Amino acid sequence: MKVVNLKQAILQAWKERWSDYQWAINMKKFFPKGATWDILNLAEALLEQAMIGPSPNPLILSYLKYQAPR
């Protein structure tokens, strides 16, 4: 699977029901350290996607644990 952007990665993770641990592993694969993607907007993008619908999406919210780069 080729991920083009951050929102696409979030939606792919949600569709495939990745665990929060899988999220962290796959994000490191898709967006390696030093990659030119907007890491500063990751938490905001996760919150934006999680808040779609009548109640927050717990799966996407769980990805916030692993949103910080290491």
VENSULKA-V942553 format. One record per pair of residues at least 12 apart in sequence whose ideal C-beta (glycine too) atoms are under 8 Angstrom apart, sorted by the first residue. I is the first residue (numbers start at 0). J is the second residue. D is the distance in whole Angstrom. If there is no record, write none. Layout:
BEGIN
i & j & d
I & J & D
I & J & D
END
This chain:
BEGIN
i & j & d
2 & 29 & 4
2 & 30 & 8
4 & 36 & 8
5 & 30 & 8
5 & 36 & 6
5 & 37 & 7
5 & 40 & 7
5 & 41 & 7
5 & 44 & 5
6 & 44 & 6
6 & 48 & 7
8 & 25 & 8
8 & 26 & 7
8 & 29 & 6
8 & 30 & 8
9 & 44 & 6
9 & 45 & 6
9 & 48 & 5
9 & 59 & 7
9 & 62 & 8
10 & 48 & 7
12 & 25 & 7
12 & 59 & 8
12 & 62 & 7
13 & 48 & 7
13 & 56 & 7
13 & 58 & 6
13 & 59 & 6
16 & 58 & 7
18 & 61 & 8
19 & 61 & 4
19 & 62 & 6
19 & 64 & 5
19 & 65 & 6
20 & 65 & 8
22 & 61 & 8
22 & 62 & 5
22 & 65 & 6
23 & 65 & 4
26 & 65 & 7
32 & 68 & 7
38 & 68 & 6
41 & 66 & 5
42 & 63 & 6
42 & 66 & 5
45 & 59 & 6
45 & 60 & 7
45 & 62 & 5
45 & 63 & 6
45 & 66 & 6
46 & 60 & 8
46 & 63 & 8
END
